Amino acid sequence: MKGWIAAGAAVAASAYAVRKGLRTMPAPYPEIPGGEVPRAPLPTGLPEPVARYLEVVVGDSLPVTTSAVITGRMTMRIAGPALPGRFRFGHVVGEGYRHYMQIMPFGRAFAAGQEWYIDGHARLDLPVGLVENEPRIDRAANLSMWGEYLWLPSALVDPRARWEPMDAVSARLVVPQADGPDSLVAYFDPETGLLDRFEAMRWRDAGDPEPLRWVTRNHAWTRIEGIGVPAISSVQWGDHEPWLKLSLDHVAWNVDPDLRGSGA
């Protein structure tokens, strides 16, 4: 009997260690110092909920953010339990982005993936293989880029895009794309004025028969250098459980993110 009890205790301890390892976040990437962020007048003629949102997150003038390095921790669900990790995203407005993500259960690097979207073309170097020269993935990456501009507020009013009014708590962001314009619908919290979520019809895989409903949701906000940005956000397909949850550590604006580089 004692042997059975000891064996059961060992199994329970091992299971607890695994669960703890799958919940423990890795150390953050080192912060990158930011550049100077000049201010410009707030744009006029925006739909009411968009104008209110900008006033809430930036105040009475617009911080001009032309590039950024966004750093944080994450959990990613591919198959099975969500795994902890960390991310570093680099953006240059009007040019593209680079994503670097590491999955790190137990605080150790298990797998890494990189995504580039530059000049309208996406290239994904993932643990499952390389994806490139896929027009549907290019289109999906373009929507991701504009969705992430919540971390670069002035990019949301870039003259290459336009806002269309819908109602008191939503507006449509029409964005340029090589094969014709695309769009995201922004839904705003009626009490705080903050942007609750973006929704769009987006391609998940190049071979899918049709695009799927894609939702990026903002669960909490913070201020960095006086600029309001999402602190905790998630990404999901349709009504399914989010497959990606992001927790922000830092944003450095108006720096060189080395879009064509590799690694963190």
C-alpha positions in Angstrom: 0.0 0.0 0.0 2.8 2.4 0.9 4.3 1.8 -2.5 1.1 2.7 -4.2 0.8 5.8 -2.1 4.3 6.8 -2.9 3.8 6.2 -6.6 0.6 8.2 -6.6 2.3 11.1 -4.8 5.1 11.1 -7.4 2.6 11.2 -10.3 0.8 14.0 -8.6 4.0 16.0 -8.1 5.0 15.4 -11.7 1.6 16.6 -12.9 1.8 19.7 -10.7 5.3 20.5 -12.1 4.1 20.1 -15.7 1.1 22.4 -15.0 3.3 25.0 -13.3 5.8 24.9 -16.2 3.0 25.4 -18.7 1.8 28.5 -16.7 5.1 30.1 -15.9 5.9 33.0 -18.1 9.5 33.4 -19.4 11.7 36.4 -18.6 10.9 39.4 -20.8 13.1 40.6 -23.6 15.3 43.6 -22.7 13.6 46.9 -23.3 14.7 49.0 -26.3 15.1 52.7 -25.8 12.6 54.7 -27.9 13.2 57.8 -30.0 11.6 61.2 -29.9 7.9 61.3 -30.4 6.7 64.6 -31.9 3.1 65.8 -31.6 0.7 67.0 -34.3 -2.9 68.3 -34.2 -5.6 65.7 -34.0 -7.2 65.0 -37.3 -10.7 66.3 -38.0 -13.7 64.7 -39.8 -13.4 61.3 -38.1 -16.5 59.3 -37.1 -17.5 60.2 -33.6 -16.4 57.0 -31.8 -13.0 57.2 -33.5 -12.5 60.8 -32.5 -13.5 60.0 -28.9 -11.1 57.0 -28.8 -8.1 59.1 -30.0 -8.9 61.8 -27.4 -8.9 59.1 -24.7 -5.7 57.5 -25.6 -3.6 60.5 -26.7 -5.2 63.6 -25.3 -5.4 66.9 -27.3 -2.6 66.2 -29.7 -1.5 63.2 -31.8 1.9 61.5 -31.1 3.5 60.8 -34.5 4.6 57.2 -34.3 6.1 56.1 -37.6 7.8 52.9 -36.3 7.8 50.8 -33.2 9.2 47.7 -31.5 6.6 46.0 -29.3 7.7 43.5 -26.7 5.8 41.2 -24.4 4.9 37.8 -23.2 2.2 35.5 -24.6 0.4 32.2 -24.4 -0.2 30.3 -27.7 -2.6 27.4 -28.2 -1.7 25.3 -31.3 -3.0 21.9 -30.3 -3.6 21.0 -26.7 -2.8 23.3 -23.8 -1.8 26.9 -24.2 2.0 27.3 -24.0 3.8 30.3 -22.6 6.2 32.4 -24.6 7.4 35.8 -25.5 7.2 38.1 -28.6 8.8 41.0 -30.3 7.1 42.8 -33.1 8.7 45.5 -35.3 6.7 47.9 -37.4 7.5 50.6 -40.0 4.3 52.4 -41.0 3.7 52.1 -44.7 6.4 49.5 -45.2 5.5 46.4 -43.1 6.3 44.4 -40.0 8.4 41.6 -38.6 7.1 39.2 -35.9 9.4 37.1 -33.8 7.8 34.6 -31.3 9.3 32.0 -29.0 7.4 29.3 -27.3 9.0 28.7 -23.9 7.4 26.1 -21.6 9.4 25.7 -18.3 11.2 29.0 -19.2 13.2 27.2 -22.0 13.1 27.9 -25.7 11.1 25.1 -27.3 10.2 26.5 -30.7 10.4 29.8 -32.5 8.7 31.4 -35.5 9.2 34.5 -37.6 6.8 36.4 -39.9 7.7 39.1 -42.3 5.3 41.3 -44.2 7.2 43.8 -46.3 6.0 45.8 -49.3 2.8 43.8 -49.6 4.3 40.3 -49.4 4.3 37.9 -46.5 6.9 35.3 -45.6 6.3 32.9 -42.6 9.1 30.8 -41.2 7.3 28.6 -38.8 8.2 25.3 -37.0 5.8 23.5 -39.4 7.5 24.9 -42.5 7.9 27.9 -44.8 5.0 29.9 -46.3 5.6 32.5 -49.0 4.2 33.6 -52.4 0.6 33.1 -51.2 -1.7 36.0 -52.1 -4.2 35.0 -49.5 -1.6 35.1 -46.8 -0.4 38.5 -48.1 -3.9 39.8 -47.6 -4.2 38.3 -44.1 -0.9 39.8 -43.1 -2.1 43.2 -44.2 -5.1 43.0 -41.9 -2.8 41.9 -39.1 -0.6 44.9 -39.7 -3.5 47.4 -39.5 -4.9 45.7 -36.4 -1.6 46.0 -34.6 -1.6 49.8 -35.3 -3.4 50.2 -32.0 0.2 50.3 -30.6 1.0 53.1 -33.1 -1.9 55.5 -32.7 -1.1 57.9 -35.5 -1.0 55.0 -38.0 -4.7 54.5 -37.5 -5.3 57.9 -39.2 -2.7 57.4 -41.9 -4.0 59.1 -45.1 -3.7 55.8 -47.0 -6.7 54.4 -45.0 -10.1 55.9 -44.2 -12.7 55.6 -41.5 -16.3 55.1 -42.4 -19.1 55.8 -39.8 -21.4 53.0 -38.8 -23.1 53.9 -35.5 -22.3 55.5 -32.1 -20.0 52.6 -31.0 -18.5 51.2 -34.2 -16.8 52.3 -37.4 -15.2 50.7 -40.4 -11.5 51.1 -41.2 -10.9 50.7 -44.9 -7.3 49.8 -45.7 -5.3 49.6 -48.9 -4.2 46.3 -50.3 -2.7 45.3 -53.6 -5.7 43.3 -54.8 -8.2 46.0 -53.7 -9.2 47.5 -50.4 -9.9 45.5 -47.3 -11.5 46.5 -44.1 -11.8 45.9 -40.3 -14.7 46.9 -38.2 -13.8 48.6 -34.9 -16.2 48.2 -31.9 -15.7 50.8 -29.1 -16.7 50.5 -25.4 -19.6 53.0 -24.9 -18.5 53.8 -21.4 -14.7 54.2 -21.7 -14.4 55.1 -25.4 -11.6 52.6 -25.8 -11.5 50.2 -28.7 -12.9 46.9 -27.5 -12.1 44.8 -30.6 -11.5 44.6 -34.3 -13.3 42.2 -36.5 -12.6 41.2 -40.1 -13.1 38.4 -42.6 -9.6 37.1 -42.9 -7.8 34.1 -44.5 -6.4 31.7 -42.0 -4.6 29.3 -44.4 -3.9 29.6 -48.1 -5.9 26.5 -48.9 -9.1 27.5 -47.0 -12.2 27.7 -49.1 -13.2 31.1 -47.7 -12.1 33.6 -45.2 -13.1 33.3 -41.5 -14.3 35.8 -38.9 -11.2 37.0 -37.1 -11.4 38.9 -33.8 -8.7 40.8 -31.9 -9.9 41.9 -28.5 -8.4 44.3 -26.0 -8.9 43.2 -22.4 -6.9 45.9 -20.5 -5.0 49.1 -21.3 -2.0 50.9 -20.1 -0.1 54.1 -20.7 3.5 54.3 -22.0 5.0 57.8 -22.2 1.4 59.1 -21.8 0.1 57.1 -24.8 -2.8 54.6 -24.2 -2.1 51.2 -25.7 -3.5 47.7 -25.2 -1.8 45.9 -22.3 -3.6 42.5 -22.6 -5.2 41.4 -25.9 -6.2 38.2 -27.6 -6.8 36.8 -31.1 -9.4 34.2 -32.0 -11.2 32.7 -35.0 -14.9 33.0 -35.0 -16.5 32.2 -31.6 -13.7 29.7 -30.7 -11.5 30.2 -27.6 -8.6 32.6 -28.3 -5.5 30.8 -29.7 -3.2 33.7 -28.8 -3.1 36.0 -25.8 -0.6 38.8 -25.6 0.6 40.7 -22.5 2.5 43.9 -23.3 5.9 44.7 -21.6 7.1 47.7 -23.5 6.8 49.8 -26.7 9.6 51.8 -28.2 8.5 54.3 -30.8 10.3 55.8 -33.7 13.2 53.3 -33.7 14.7 51.1 -36.4 13.0 47.6 -36.0 15.3 46.0 -38.7 12.3 44.6 -40.7 14.5 42.4 -42.8 16.5 41.0 -39.9 16.1 37.9 -37.9 15.6 37.0 -34.3 14.7 39.2 -31.3 
